[in-house]
């Protein structure tokens, strides 16, 4: 799932080489933390958070098919 999220975010931003996704486990859930360049933050979040919301929906759907729980956090 980390690879899928990395691919999606790199496709959205101007500086794909500065995208980093880290994966950690917390309370039986996988937390994917995304870091991007300062100028690309708006492209990942979108207007009123629409893009990041859809990314979260997509990642939850993928995780559900595998019987897992996942959340996506965008970090500064």
N, C-alpha and C positions, 0 to 999 in steps of 0.2 A: 504494500500500500504506500509505503514511503516513496517508492520509485514513481508511482502513478501521480502522487501529489506533486512531486518535484517536476515532473514533465508538464503538468497542468500550469503550475505557477511560472515555470520558465517560458512557457508559450505566451503568457500574458505580459511580461515585463520587458523593459528596454535593455536591462543588464542581467541576462540569464546566468552569467558566470558568478554573480553575487548572491544567488539564491541558495539558501541552506535550509534543509529540513532535518530536524532531529526527532528521534522517536524515543519515548520513555513510557514506562508502565506506571499507572497510578490507580489503585483501587480496582483492579481487574479490568482496567480500560487502557487502551493505547492512546497516548496523547502525542499528536504530531505538531511540533512547533516550527513555524515558518518564519524565516528572517529574509528580508529583501533590502535592496538599496533604498535610501531615504526617498529618492524621487519616484520610486516604483510602488510605494505603499498605497497610493490612491488607486493604482491600476488593479491591485489585488483586492482591495476592499470594495471599490466601485461606489456608485452613487447610492447613498443611504444603506450601504452594506450589502447590496444585492449580489455582487459577484462572490464575495466570501460566503454568503449564505448558501448560494448554489453549490459552491465547492464543498461546503460542510454536508449538504444533502447528498451529494454524489459519493463522498467518502463514507458516509454512514450506510448508504445502500450497498457499497462494495463490502464493507465490514460485516453487514448483516448477512450477506450471502455466505460468508465464511464463518458465521456464528460468533463474531467478535463485536466489541464495542470500540468506537473510536471517536475522538474529538480533535478538532483542528484549531490551534491558537496562532494568531498572527502577532509576532513580537516586534517591538521597536529595536 
